[in-house]
Amino acid sequence: MAAITKAQLAQKIKEAFDADSDVQVNPSEARKRQADKIADAISLFVIGRETIVTGTSATGGAVTGTGIIKE
């Protein structure tokens, strides 16, 4: 699965806040719902994203590779 874009992440965060706007809510429950929705959005943004990893080999030389972030 491909990761979502930054614009899609922003939209999902906005939707998390909008879901409890202009309605009477229990603040504690609303914060929990928002936190869960934002955490889900961040997970979608990160998991599946290709990233470049750099490091040092066992012999001291630099190494670079790419990989997909998994859960």
N, CA, C and O atoms as a GROMACS GRO file, in nm:
protein
  284
    1MET      N    1   0.085  -0.118   0.000
    1MET     CA    2   0.000   0.000   0.000
    1MET      C    3   0.089   0.124   0.000
    1MET      O    4   0.185   0.132   0.077
    2ALA      N    5   0.058   0.219  -0.084
    2ALA     CA    6   0.134   0.344  -0.091
    2ALA      C    7   0.090   0.438   0.021
    2ALA      O    8  -0.027   0.440   0.060
    3ALA      N    9   0.185   0.513   0.070
    3ALA     CA   10   0.155   0.610   0.175
    3ALA      C   11   0.074   0.726   0.117
    3ALA      O   12   0.081   0.755  -0.002
    4ILE      N   13  -0.004   0.792   0.202
    4ILE     CA   14  -0.081   0.908   0.157
    4ILE      C   15   0.011   1.029   0.146
    4ILE      O   16   0.121   1.030   0.201
    5THR      N   17  -0.035   1.129   0.075
    5THR     CA   18   0.044   1.251   0.055
    5THR      C   19   0.031   1.345   0.176
    5THR      O   20  -0.053   1.325   0.263
    6LYS      N   21   0.116   1.446   0.177
    6LYS     CA   22   0.110   1.546   0.284
    6LYS      C   23  -0.026   1.619   0.281
    6LYS      O   24  -0.083   1.646   0.386
    7ALA      N   25  -0.076   1.648   0.163
    7ALA     CA   26  -0.207   1.714   0.151
    7ALA      C   27  -0.318   1.625   0.205
    7ALA      O   28  -0.410   1.673   0.271
    8GLN      N   29  -0.310   1.495   0.177
    8GLN     CA   30  -0.410   1.401   0.229
    8GLN      C   31  -0.400   1.390   0.381
    8GLN      O   32  -0.502   1.380   0.449
    9LEU      N   33  -0.278   1.393   0.434
    9LEU     CA   34  -0.258   1.391   0.579
    9LEU      C   35  -0.324   1.514   0.642
    9LEU      O   36  -0.396   1.502   0.740
   10ALA      N   37  -0.299   1.630   0.585
   10ALA     CA   38  -0.358   1.753   0.637
   10ALA      C   39  -0.511   1.745   0.635
   10ALA      O   40  -0.577   1.789   0.729
   11GLN      N   41  -0.566   1.691   0.527
   11GLN     CA   42  -0.712   1.679   0.516
   11GLN      C   43  -0.766   1.586   0.625
   11GLN      O   44  -0.869   1.615   0.686
   12LYS      N   45  -0.699   1.475   0.649
   12LYS     CA   46  -0.745   1.380   0.751
   12LYS      C   47  -0.737   1.442   0.891
   12LYS      O   48  -0.825   1.417   0.973
   13ILE      N   49  -0.634   1.521   0.918
   13ILE     CA   50  -0.623   1.589   1.048
   13ILE      C   51  -0.736   1.691   1.062
   13ILE      O   52  -0.798   1.701   1.168
   14LYS      N   53  -0.763   1.766   0.955
   14LYS     CA   54  -0.873   1.863   0.957
   14LYS      C   55  -1.005   1.791   0.985
   14LYS      O   56  -1.087   1.838   1.064
   15GLU      N   57  -1.026   1.677   0.919
   15GLU     CA   58  -1.148   1.600   0.940
   15GLU      C   59  -1.160   1.552   1.085
   15GLU      O   60  -1.270   1.546   1.140
   16ALA      N   61  -1.048   1.517   1.146
   16ALA     CA   62  -1.050   1.473   1.286
   16ALA      C   63  -1.099   1.586   1.376
   16ALA      O   64  -1.176   1.562   1.469
   17PHE      N   65  -1.053   1.708   1.350
   17PHE     CA   66  -1.097   1.822   1.431
   17PHE      C   67  -1.241   1.860   1.399
   17PHE      O   68  -1.319   1.892   1.489
   18ASP      N   69  -1.276   1.856   1.270
   18ASP     CA   70  -1.411   1.895   1.229
   18ASP      C   71  -1.518   1.801   1.284
   18ASP      O   72  -1.632   1.844   1.306
   19ALA      N   73  -1.485   1.676   1.305
   19ALA     CA   74  -1.584   1.578   1.349
   19ALA      C   75  -1.647   1.615   1.483
   19ALA      O   76  -1.762   1.579   1.509
   20ASP      N   77  -1.573   1.685   1.568
   20ASP     CA   78  -1.625   1.723   1.699
   20ASP      C   79  -1.650   1.873   1.711
   20ASP      O   80  -1.672   1.923   1.821
   21SER      N   81  -1.648   1.943   1.600
   21SER     CA   82  -1.673   2.087   1.603
   21SER      C   83  -1.822   2.115   1.599
   21SER      O   84  -1.899   2.040   1.538
   22ASP      N   85  -1.862   2.220   1.663
   22ASP     CA   86  -2.001   2.269   1.659
   22ASP      C   87  -2.103   2.166   1.708
   22ASP      O   88  -2.219   2.170   1.668
   23VAL      N   89  -2.061   2.076   1.795
   23VAL     CA   90  -2.153   1.982   1.858
   23VAL      C   91  -2.117   1.973   2.005
   23VAL      O   92  -2.003   1.997   2.044
   24GLN      N   93  -2.215   1.939   2.087
   24GLN     CA   94  -2.186   1.922   2.229
   24GLN      C   95  -2.120   1.786   2.247
   24GLN      O   96  -2.173   1.682   2.206
   25VAL      N   97  -2.004   1.790   2.310
   25VAL     CA   98  -1.928   1.666   2.330
   25VAL      C   99  -1.872   1.663   2.471
   25VAL      O  100  -1.858   1.765   2.538
   26ASN      N  101  -1.839   1.544   2.514
   26ASN     CA  102  -1.762   1.528   2.636
   26ASN      C  103  -1.617   1.555   2.595
   26ASN      O  104  -1.563   1.482   2.512
   27PRO      N  105  -1.552   1.659   2.650
   27PRO     CA  106  -1.417   1.695   2.606
   27PRO      C  107  -1.318   1.579   2.611
   27PRO      O  108  -1.236   1.563   2.520
   28SER      N  109  -1.324   1.498   2.715
   28SER     CA  110  -1.232   1.386   2.727
   28SER      C  111  -1.252   1.285   2.614
   28SER      O  112  -1.156   1.236   2.556
   29GLU      N  113  -1.378   1.254   2.585
   29GLU     CA  114  -1.408   1.160   2.477
   29GLU      C  115  -1.370   1.218   2.341
   29GLU      O  116  -1.319   1.147   2.254
   30ALA      N  117  -1.395   1.347   2.322
   30ALA     CA  118  -1.361   1.413   2.196
   30ALA      C  119  -1.210   1.413   2.173
   30ALA      O  120  -1.164   1.387   2.062
   31ARG      N  121  -1.134   1.442   2.277
   31ARG     CA  122  -0.987   1.439   2.264
   31ARG      C  123  -0.938   1.301   2.226
   31ARG      O  124  -0.848   1.287   2.144
   32LYS      N  125  -0.998   1.198   2.285
   32LYS     CA  126  -0.960   1.060   2.254
   32LYS      C  127  -0.991   1.027   2.108
   32LYS      O  128  -0.909   0.969   2.038
   33ARG      N  129  -1.110   1.065   2.061
   33ARG     CA  130  -1.148   1.039   1.921
   33ARG      C  131  -1.052   1.112   1.826
   33ARG      O  132  -1.006   1.054   1.728
   34GLN      N  133  -1.023   1.238   1.857
   34GLN     CA  134  -0.933   1.315   1.772
   34GLN      C  135  -0.793   1.254   1.771
   34GLN      O  136  -0.732   1.242   1.665
   35ALA      N  137  -0.744   1.216   1.887
   35ALA     CA  138  -0.610   1.155   1.894
   35ALA      C  139  -0.606   1.026   1.812
   35ALA      O  140  -0.509   1.002   1.740
   36ASP      N  141  -0.710   0.944   1.822
   36ASP     CA  142  -0.714   0.819   1.745
   36ASP      C  143  -0.716   0.846   1.595
   36ASP      O  144  -0.645   0.780   1.519
   37LYS      N  145  -0.796   0.943   1.552
   37LYS     CA  146  -0.806   0.974   1.410
   37LYS      C  147  -0.674   1.031   1.357
   37LYS      O  148  -0.632   0.998   1.247
   38ILE      N  149  -0.610   1.117   1.435
   38ILE     CA  150  -0.483   1.175   1.392
   38ILE      C  151  -0.374   1.068   1.389
   38ILE      O  152  -0.292   1.065   1.297
   39ALA      N  153  -0.373   0.979   1.488
   39ALA     CA  154  -0.275   0.870   1.489
   39ALA      C  155  -0.294   0.780   1.367
   39ALA      O  156  -0.196   0.738   1.305
   40ASP      N  157  -0.419   0.751   1.331
   40ASP     CA  158  -0.446   0.671   1.212
   40ASP      C  159  -0.395   0.742   1.086
   40ASP      O  160  -0.338   0.679   0.998
   41ALA      N  161  -0.416   0.873   1.078
   41ALA     CA  162  -0.372   0.950   0.962
   41ALA      C  163  -0.220   0.949   0.951
   41ALA      O  164  -0.165   0.933   0.842
   42ILE      N  165  -0.152   0.967   1.063
   42ILE     CA  166  -0.005   0.965   1.061
   42ILE      C  167   0.046   0.828   1.020
   42ILE      O  168   0.143   0.816   0.945
   43SER      N  169  -0.020   0.724   1.069
   43SER     CA  170   0.018   0.588   1.030
   43SER      C  171   0.006   0.570   0.879
   43SER      O  172   0.095   0.512   0.817
   44LEU      N  173  -0.102   0.619   0.820
   44LEU     CA  174  -0.121   0.611   0.675
   44LEU      C  175  -0.015   0.691   0.600
   44LEU      O  176   0.025   0.654   0.489
   45PHE      N  177   0.031   0.800   0.660
   45PHE     CA  178   0.132   0.886   0.598
   45PHE      C  179   0.270   0.820   0.601
   45PHE      O  180   0.348   0.835   0.507
   46VAL      N  181   0.300   0.748   0.708
   46VAL     CA  182   0.434   0.692   0.728
   46VAL      C  183   0.448   0.552   0.670
   46VAL      O  184   0.542   0.524   0.595
   47ILE      N  185   0.355   0.463   0.705
   47ILE     CA  186   0.366   0.324   0.662
   47ILE      C  187   0.347   0.314   0.511
   47ILE      O  188   0.250   0.368   0.456
   48GLY      N  189   0.437   0.246   0.446
   48GLY     CA  190   0.433   0.232   0.302
   48GLY      C  191   0.519   0.334   0.230
   48GLY      O  192   0.537   0.324   0.108
   49ARG      N  193   0.573   0.431   0.303
   49ARG     CA  194   0.656   0.534   0.242
   49ARG      C  195   0.796   0.478   0.216
   49ARG      O  196   0.854   0.411   0.301
   50GLU      N  197   0.849   0.507   0.098
   50GLU     CA  198   0.987   0.468   0.068
   50GLU      C  199   1.081   0.570   0.130
   50GLU      O  200   1.056   0.691   0.122
   51THR      N  201   1.186   0.523   0.190
   51THR     CA  202   1.280   0.612   0.256
   51THR      C  203   1.423   0.572   0.223
   51THR      O  204   1.450   0.456   0.189
   52ILE      N  205   1.513   0.666   0.232
   52ILE     CA  206   1.655   0.640   0.213
   52ILE      C  207   1.719   0.628   0.350
   52ILE      O  208   1.697   0.712   0.438
   53VAL      N  209   1.798   0.523   0.367
   53VAL     CA  210   1.864   0.497   0.494
   53VAL      C  211   2.014   0.503   0.472
   53VAL      O  212   2.066   0.443   0.378
   54THR      N  213   2.082   0.576   0.557
   54THR     CA  214   2.228   0.580   0.549
   54THR      C  215   2.286   0.527   0.679
   54THR      O  216   2.222   0.534   0.784
   55GLY      N  217   2.405   0.475   0.671
   55GLY     CA  218   2.468   0.421   0.790
   55GLY      C  219   2.613   0.389   0.764
   55GLY      O  220   2.671   0.434   0.665
   56THR      N  221   2.671   0.311   0.853
   56THR     CA  222   2.811   0.273   0.843
   56THR      C  223   2.820   0.121   0.840
   56THR      O  224   2.756   0.052   0.919
   57SER      N  225   2.900   0.071   0.748
   57SER     CA  226   2.917  -0.074   0.739
   57SER      C  227   3.006  -0.125   0.852
   57SER      O  228   3.065  -0.046   0.926
   58ALA      N  229   3.014  -0.255   0.864
   58ALA     CA  230   3.096  -0.317   0.968
   58ALA      C  231   3.243  -0.281   0.951
   58ALA      O  232   3.319  -0.283   1.048
   59THR      N  233   3.283  -0.249   0.829
   59THR     CA  234   3.424  -0.214   0.805
   59THR      C  235   3.448  -0.063   0.812
   59THR      O  236   3.560  -0.017   0.791
   60GLY      N  237   3.345   0.013   0.842
   60GLY     CA  238   3.360   0.158   0.861
   60GLY      C  239   3.321   0.243   0.743
   60GLY      O  240   3.320   0.365   0.755
   61GLY      N  241   3.290   0.184   0.630
   61GLY     CA  242   3.249   0.261   0.513
   61GLY      C  243   3.103   0.302   0.519
   61GLY      O  244   3.021   0.238   0.586
   62ALA      N  245   3.073   0.407   0.448
   62ALA     CA  246   2.934   0.454   0.443
   62ALA      C  247   2.851   0.362   0.355
   62ALA      O  248   2.898   0.312   0.254
   63VAL      N  249   2.727   0.342   0.395
   63VAL     CA  250   2.632   0.264   0.315
   63VAL      C  251   2.502   0.342   0.303
   63VAL      O  252   2.463   0.415   0.394
   64THR      N  253   2.436   0.326   0.191
   64THR     CA  254   2.307   0.390   0.167
   64THR      C  255   2.216   0.288   0.102
   64THR      O  256   2.258   0.209   0.018
   65GLY      N  257   2.091   0.290   0.143
   65GLY     CA  258   1.995   0.199   0.084
   65GLY      C  259   1.857   0.260   0.090
   65GLY      O  260   1.837   0.362   0.155
   66THR      N  261   1.762   0.197   0.023
   66THR     CA  262   1.625   0.243   0.029
   66THR      C  263   1.540   0.129   0.082
   66THR      O  264   1.576   0.011   0.072
   67GLY      N  265   1.429   0.165   0.138
   67GLY     CA  266   1.339   0.064   0.190
   67GLY      C  267   1.201   0.123   0.212
   67GLY      O  268   1.182   0.245   0.210
   68ILE      N  269   1.106   0.036   0.233
   68ILE     CA  270   0.967   0.075   0.260
   68ILE      C  271   0.943   0.063   0.410
   68ILE      O  272   0.973  -0.040   0.470
   69ILE      N  273   0.888   0.167   0.469
   69ILE     CA  274   0.856   0.165   0.611
   69ILE      C  275   0.737   0.072   0.633
   69ILE      O  276   0.633   0.086   0.569
   70LYS      N  277   0.754  -0.021   0.725
   70LYS     CA  278   0.648  -0.116   0.756
   70LYS      C  279   0.602  -0.096   0.899
   70LYS      O  280   0.672  -0.035   0.981
   71GLU      N  281   0.485  -0.147   0.927
   71GLU     CA  282   0.427  -0.135   1.061
   71GLU      C  283   0.505  -0.214   1.163
   71GLU      O  284   0.470  -0.215   1.281
   0.00000   0.00000   0.00000
